[in-house]
Amino acid sequence: MATVSDPPKIVAEDLPEYEINKVFRQLIKFNGSDLHMQVGKPPILRIRGTLRELQMEPISKQKMAEMFDEMMDDRNKAIFVEEGGADFAHIVEYEGERWRFRVNLFTQLGNPGMVSRKVERFIPNFEGLNLPPVIEELCKFDQGMVLLAGVTGSGKSTTIASMLDWVNHRERVHILTIEDPIEFVYTQDKALINQREIGMDVKDFKIAMKHAVREDPDIMLVGELRDRETFETAIHAAETGHLVFGTIHASSAPSTIGRILDLFPQDMHKAIRSSMAFNMRGIVAQKLLPTIVDTPKRVPVVEIMTFNPTVRKLILEEKDEKLSAAMRIGKSEGMQQFNDSLKFFIDKEFISRATAFEVSPNVEELKMILKGIDVKAAAIL
């Protein structure tokens, strides 16, 4: 009887040993998030949000150019010369494990420079992030769109990664992510996951989104909805049976509606409002605040607007100014405003009142809430 032999083992090639890898290993050792390198300065690490210099000699222009040159292949060298910068991934081995970095090389004042971000491998769960329970409900839709709003550095990517990983451990679905850059690498469990990085795997968001609808995804992550075409493609995917997650730069959940409309000419606003009203499932706006305890160091303050009949009606009727009142009335459905989240973290003694008052959109209302005074929503209909 014929037998089937075991397949040959694949031995990973040794990674090339570059001098700059010694600096990357310091970033890993000190659990930093970003590495900055500038001519005439020692390497600088971002650790817990703060920039800190390594105790090393300042790096000369020639030395910097030599270290960067050995990292780039011929393609990236050509891009760097032509465009004055290049984006690519770099892998470093540290204590038997491989760590991935997203590298941006650039030229400033005629000198080479670099900013590199460590791609995180551990994705915290909802409890670890202190997110409200309704976040889980936003992961259970079969189709539609869920947006995370906030400024750069507000923790949107971490929250959305936690949401996708929740699905990964529970559903046999195909998750496709399109990111710039990839900030978390998922360990596949029940889900099939493909991650595409702009610049490295595909030229731009436009092409990636064009390909996405042909790649049979159940769930899509669009790293950032930054222009009209990307949003149109994403909302079309939501309309045709996909669950689409995305991030957008907006200061609050209600203001996200206006931020999206700004991408389009006035004569399209009615159609876009209709599309949002019937396909959007929720908007989570987020701010990241420092704590007054050792663990956690920072917490996400969030407001959540789910799309119940009242919210949909207000959007269709162009009454965006009443969305905040609708959120207050919708607390029983899991909606909350920033002040509700601030009160939660003050009560847990995670953040100071001074910090809360500094970021609150309505300080007087927050003071009333902290005193136990029920803030009534204005009539909205």
BABA-94931 format. One record per residue (C-alpha): residue number from 1; x, y, z; residue in one letter. Coordinates in steps of 0.05 Angstrom, whole numbers, plus 32768, in hexadecimal, padded with zeros to 4 digits. Each point is the difference from the previous one (the first is absolute). Layout:
BEGIN
 resi   c1   c2   c3 resn
  NUM    X    Y    Z    A
...
//
This chain:
BEGIN
 resi   c1   c2   c3 resn
    1 8000 8000 8000    M
    2 801A 8044 7FED    A
    3 800F 802F 8039    T
    4 7FFF 804B 8002    V
    5 8040 801D 801C    S
    6 8000 803C 802E    D
    7 800A 8041 7FDB    P
    8 8045 801E 8006    P
    9 800A 8032 8038    K
   10 8007 8048 7FEB    I
   11 803A 8022 8023    V
   12 7FFA 804B 8005    A
   13 803B 8026 7FE4    E
   14 802A 8025 8032    D
   15 7FF0 804A 8001    L
   16 8038 802E 7FE9    P
   17 8023 8021 803A    E
   18 8000 804B 7FF8    Y
   19 8021 8031 802E    E
   20 7FBF 8026 8007    I
   21 7FDF 7FC2 801D    N
   22 8025 800E 8041    K
   23 7FD7 8040 8006    V
   24 7FBF 7FDC 7FEF    F
   25 800F 7FCD 8037    R
   26 8005 8039 8032    Q
   27 7FB9 8016 7FEC    L
   28 7FE8 7FB9 800D    I
   29 8026 7FFA 8041    K
   30 7FE2 8040 801D    F
   31 7FBA 7FF0 7FE4    N
   32 7FFE 803E 7FD6    G
   33 7FD0 800D 7FC7    S
   34 8028 802B 7FD0    D
   35 8049 800C 7FED    L
   36 8016 8045 7FE7    H
   37 8044 800B 7FE0    M
   38 801C 8045 7FED    Q
   39 8045 8014 7FEA    V
   40 8029 801E 8039    G
   41 7FD6 7FE0 8037    K
   42 8000 7FBD 8023    P
   43 7FC5 7FD2 7FF0    P
   44 7FBF 8015 8021    I
   45 7FCC 7FCF 801A    L
   46 7FB7 800E 800E    R
   47 7FEF 7FDC 8041    I
   48 7FBA 8006 801D    R
   49 7FF4 803D 7FD5    G
   50 8040 8025 8014    T
   51 803E 800A 7FD5    L
   52 8040 7FEA 8021    R
   53 8048 8001 7FE6    E
   54 802B 7FC1 8003    L
   55 8043 8008 8022    Q
   56 8027 7FFB 7FC0    M
   57 802D 802E 7FD8    E
   58 7FDF 802F 7FCD    P
   59 7FFD 7FE0 7FBB    I
   60 8023 8022 7FC6    S
   61 7FE1 800A 7FBC    K
   62 802F 7FCE 7FE0    Q
   63 7FF2 7FCB 8035    K
   64 7FB5 800B 7FFB    M
   65 8002 7FF9 7FB4    A
   66 8028 7FBF 8006    E
   67 7FCF 7FE1 8032    M
   68 7FC4 8013 7FD6    F
   69 8020 7FE8 7FBF    D
   70 8009 7FB9 801A    E
   71 7FB6 7FFC 8013    M
   72 7FE5 8010 7FBB    M
   73 7FFB 7FD3 7FC3    D
   74 800B 801B 7FB9    D
   75 7FB6 8012 7FF8    R
   76 7FFD 8029 8040    N
   77 8043 8022 7FF1    K
   78 7FE3 8017 7FBD    A
   79 7FC1 801A 8022    I
   80 8029 8023 8036    F
   81 802A 8024 7FCB    V
   82 7FC4 8013 7FD5    E
   83 7FCE 8014 8037    E
   84 802D 8014 8039    G
   85 7FE4 7FC9 802C    G
   86 7FED 7FB6 8003    A
   87 7FD1 7FD4 8029    D
   88 800D 7FB7 800D    F
   89 7FFF 7FC9 8034    A
   90 803D 7FEB 8027    H
   91 8007 7FC1 802A    I
   92 802F 7FF9 803C    V
   93 8010 7FC3 802A    E
   94 8002 800A 804C    Y
   95 8006 7FC8 8033    E
   96 7FEA 7FCB 7FCF    G
   97 7FC3 8026 7FE7    E
   98 7FF5 8029 7FC1    R
   99 7FE5 8046 8006    W
  100 7FE3 8027 7FC6    R
  101 8009 804B 7FF6    F
  102 7FDF 8032 7FD1    R
  103 8038 802D 7FE8    V
  104 7FFC 8045 7FE1    N
  105 8041 801B 7FE6    L
  106 8000 8049 7FEA    F
  107 802C 803C 7FF2    T
  108 7FFD 8040 8029    Q
  109 802D 803C 7FF8    L
  110 8029 7FD6 7FD1    G
  111 800D 7FCA 8034    N
  112 7FE5 7FB9 8004    P
  113 7FD0 7FF1 8039    G
  114 7FD3 7FC8 8017    M
  115 7FC1 7FF3 8028    V
  116 7FEF 7FB7 800C    S
  117 7FC5 7FE1 8025    R
  118 8000 7FBD 8022    K
  119 7FC7 7FD5 7FE7    V
  120 7FDE 7FE5 803E    E
  121 7FF3 7FB6 8007    R
  122 7FD6 8000 803F    F
  123 7FB9 8018 7FF6    I
  124 7FDD 8012 8042    P
  125 7FB8 7FEB 800B    N
  126 7FC6 802E 8011    F
  127 8008 7FF6 804B    E
  128 804B 8010 7FFB    G
  129 7FF0 8041 7FDC    L
  130 7FC7 8012 802F    N
  131 7FCF 8006 7FC7    L
  132 7FB4 8000 800C    P
  133 7FD8 7FBF 7FF4    P
  134 7FDB 801D 7FC4    V
  135 8041 7FFB 7FD8    I
  136 7FF5 7FB5 7FFC    E
  137 7FBB 800B 7FE2    E
  138 801E 8029 7FC7    L
  139 8029 7FC3 7FEB    C
  140 7FC3 7FD4 7FF6    K
  141 7FE1 801F 7FC2    F
  142 7FFF 7FD9 7FBF    D
  143 8006 803E 7FD5    Q
  144 8005 804B 8006    G
  145 8035 8032 8016    M
  146 801F 800F 8043    V
  147 802E 803C 8006    L
  148 8035 8013 8034    L
  149 8009 804B 8004    A
  150 8037 8028 8021    G
  151 8041 8025 7FF5    V
  152 8043 7FE0 7FF3    T
  153 8019 7FDC 803F    G
  154 7FBB 7FF8 801E    S
  155 8003 7FB4 8001    G
  156 7FD0 7FF3 7FC6    K
  157 802D 7FCA 7FE2    S
  158 8006 7FDB 8042    T
  159 7FB4 8000 800B    T
  160 7FF1 7FE9 7FBA    I
  161 8035 7FC9 8004    A
  162 7FE0 7FE8 8040    S
  163 7FBC 7FFE 7FDD    M
  164 801B 7FD8 7FC5    L
  165 8025 7FD0 802E    D
  166 7FBF 7FF4 8027    W
  167 7FE1 7FE9 7FBE    V
  168 803F 7FD8 7FEF    N
  169 7FF8 7FD5 803E    H
  170 7FB5 7FF3 7FF4    R
  171 7FED 8000 7FB7    E
  172 8016 7FD8 7FC2    R
  173 8003 803C 7FD2    V
  174 8031 8020 7FD1    H
  175 801C 8041 801C    I
  176 8025 802E 7FCF    L
  177 8026 803D 8019    T
  178 801B 803A 7FD7    I
  179 802E 802A 802A    E
  180 8034 8037 7FFD    D
  181 8027 7FE8 8025    P
  182 7FEE 7FBD 801F    I
  183 8003 800B 804B    E
  184 7FEB 7FBC 8019    F
  185 800E 7FBB 7FE3    V
  186 7FC8 7FCF 8011    Y
  187 800A 7FB8 8015    T
  188 7FCB 7FDB 7FDA    Q
  189 7FD0 7FD7 8029    D
  190 7FBB 7FF0 7FE2    K
  191 8003 8036 7FCC    A
  192 8028 8003 7FC0    L
  193 8026 8042 8001    I
  194 8024 8024 7FC7    N
  195 8024 8042 800F    Q
  196 8016 802F 7FC8    R
  197 802D 803C 800D    E
  198 7FFE 803D 7FD4    I
  199 8044 800C 7FDF    G
  200 801A 7FBA 800E    M
  201 7FC9 7FD1 7FE8    D
  202 7FD6 802F 7FD4    V
  203 800D 8045 7FE2    K
  204 7FC7 8027 8021    D
  205 7FBB 7FFC 8021    F
  206 7FDC 8009 7FBE    K
  207 801F 7FC2 7FE1    I
  208 7FFB 7FD8 8040    A
  209 7FB6 800F 8006    M
  210 7FF5 7FEE 7FB7    K
  211 8020 7FBC 800D    H
  212 7FDE 7FF6 8043    A
  213 7FBA 7FF3 7FE5    V
  214 801D 7FC7 7FD5    R
  215 8023 7FDF 803B    E
  216 7FC2 7FE3 8021    D
  217 8004 8024 8044    P
  218 7FC9 7FFA 8034    D
  219 801F 8038 8029    I
  220 802C 8039 7FE8    M
  221 802B 8032 8025    L
  222 8010 803F 7FD9    V
  223 8037 8021 8027    G
  224 7FEA 8047 7FF4    E
  225 7FC7 801F 7FDA    L
  226 8026 803C 7FE6    R
  227 7FDF 8011 7FBE    D
  228 7FBF 7FFB 7FD9    R
  229 8013 7FC4 7FD6    E
  230 8016 7FD6 803B    T
  231 7FC0 800F 8026    F
  232 7FD5 7FF2 7FC4    E
  233 8020 7FBC 7FF5    T
  234 7FFC 7FEF 804A    A
  235 7FB6 8013 8007    I
  236 7FF1 7FDA 7FC0    H
  237 8021 7FC3 801F    A
  238 7FD3 800A 803D    A
  239 7FC3 8005 7FD4    E
  240 8011 7FBF 7FDC    T
  241 8003 7FD3 803D    G
  242 8044 800D 8020    H
  243 800F 8019 8047    L
  244 8030 803A 7FF7    V
  245 802A 801F 8038    F
  246 8025 8041 7FF4    G
  247 8021 803B 8023    T
  248 7FF6 8049 7FF3    I
  249 801B 8041 801C    H
  250 7FC6 8021 8025    A
  251 7FFA 801C 8046    S
  252 7FBD 7FE0 8014    S
  253 7FCD 7FCD 7FE9    A
  254 7FCC 8034 7FE8    P
  255 8035 802B 7FDD    S
  256 8016 7FC3 7FD8    T
  257 7FC2 8008 7FD6    I
  258 8016 8045 7FEA    G
  259 8047 7FE8 7FF6    R
  260 7FE8 7FCC 7FCF    I
  261 7FD3 8031 7FDB    L
  262 803C 802F 7FF8    D
  263 801E 7FCB 7FD1    L
  264 7FC7 800B 7FCF    F
  265 7FE2 8039 7FD8    P
  266 7FC0 801F 801A    Q
  267 7FD4 7FE0 7FCB    D
  268 8014 7FBA 8019    M
  269 7FF2 800C 804A    H
  270 7FB8 7FE7 7FFF    K
  271 8015 7FBD 7FE0    A
  272 803B 7FF9 8031    I
  273 7FD3 800E 803C    R
  274 7FD1 7FC9 7FE7    S
  275 8039 7FCF 7FF7    S
  276 801B 800F 8046    M
  277 7FBC 7FFC 8021    A
  278 7FF1 7FBB 7FE5    F
  279 8046 7FE1 8001    N
  280 8024 801E 803B    M
  281 7FFB 7FD5 803F    R
  282 8028 802A 8031    G
  283 8033 8036 8009    I
  284 8032 7FFD 803A    V
  285 8026 8040 800E    A
  286 803D 7FF9 802C    Q
  287 8034 8028 8028    K
  288 803B 7FE2 8024    L
  289 800E 801C 8045    L
  290 803A 7FF6 8032    P
  291 7FED 7FE0 8042    T
  292 8015 800D 8047    I
  293 800E 7FB6 800E    V
  294 803A 7FD2 7FED    D
  295 7FD4 7FD2 7FD6    T
  296 7FE4 8011 7FCF    P
  297 8029 803B 7FEB    K
  298 7FCB 801B 7FD1    R
  299 7FB6 7FF3 7FF6    V
  300 7FD1 800C 7FC5    P
  301 7FC8 8031 800D    V
  302 7FC9 7FEF 7FCE    V
  303 7FBD 8017 7FE9    E
  304 7FD3 7FD1 7FD9    I
  305 7FC8 8010 7FD0    M
  306 7FDA 7FC4 7FE6    T
  307 7FD0 8008 7FC6    F
  308 7FBB 7FF5 801E    N
  309 7FC1 801B 7FDD    P
  310 8007 8044 8022    T
  311 8048 800A 7FEA    V
  312 7FF0 7FEA 7FB9    R
  313 7FC4 802F 7FFC    K
  314 802A 803C 8018    L
  315 8036 7FF2 7FCD    I
  316 7FCE 7FFA 7FC7    L
  317 7FDE 8041 8015    E
  318 8043 8025 8006    E
  319 7FF7 800D 804B    K
  320 8047 7FEE 8015    D
  321 7FFF 8033 8038    E
  322 7FCE 7FD3 8025    K
  323 802A 7FC1 7FFD    L
  324 8020 800C 8044    S
  325 7FBC 8003 8020    A
  326 7FED 7FC0 7FDD    A
  327 803E 7FDF 801C    M
  328 7FED 8014 8047    R
  329 7FBA 7FE3 7FF6    I
  330 801E 7FC1 7FE3    G
  331 8029 7FED 803D    K
  332 7FD5 7FC2 800B    S
  333 8017 7FE8 7FBB    E
  334 804A 8007 8012    G
  335 800B 8047 7FE7    M
  336 802C 802E 802A    Q
  337 8021 8044 7FFB    Q
  338 8047 8015 8013    F
  339 7FE8 801A 8044    N
  340 7FE2 7FBC 8011    D
  341 8043 7FDF 7FF1    S
  342 8026 8035 8027    L
  343 7FD3 7FF5 803D    K
  344 800D 7FB5 7FFB    F
  345 804C 8008 8003    F
  346 7FFC 8036 8037    I
  347 7FD5 7FD1 802A    D
  348 8033 7FC8 7FF5    K
  349 8036 8031 8015    E
  350 8026 7FF5 7FBF    F
  351 8001 8049 7FEA    I
  352 8002 8042 8025    S
  353 7FC7 8032 8000    R
  354 802F 8034 7FE5    A
  355 8010 7FD5 7FC3    T
  356 7FB6 7FF1 7FF6    A
  357 7FED 804A 8002    F
  358 8038 8010 7FCF    E
  359 7FE4 7FD2 7FCA    V
  360 7FB5 8002 800F    S
  361 7FD6 801E 7FC8    P
  362 7FD1 801C 8035    N
  363 8021 800B 8044    V
  364 7FC2 801B 8024    E
  365 7FD9 7FC3 7FEB    E
  366 8037 7FD2 8018    L
  367 8000 8023 8044    K
  368 7FB5 7FF4 8005    M
  369 8008 7FB7 7FEE    I
  370 8036 7FF7 8035    L
  371 7FD1 801E 8033    K
  372 7FCB 7FCC 7FED    G
  373 7FD3 8032 7FDD    I
  374 7FDA 7FE1 7FC6    D
  375 800C 8027 7FC1    V
  376 7FC1 7FFF 7FD6    K
  377 8004 7FFD 7FB4    A
  378 7FDE 8038 7FDA    A
  379 7FC3 7FEF 7FD6    A
  380 8019 7FE4 7FBE    I
  381 7FC1 7FF2 7FD8    L
//
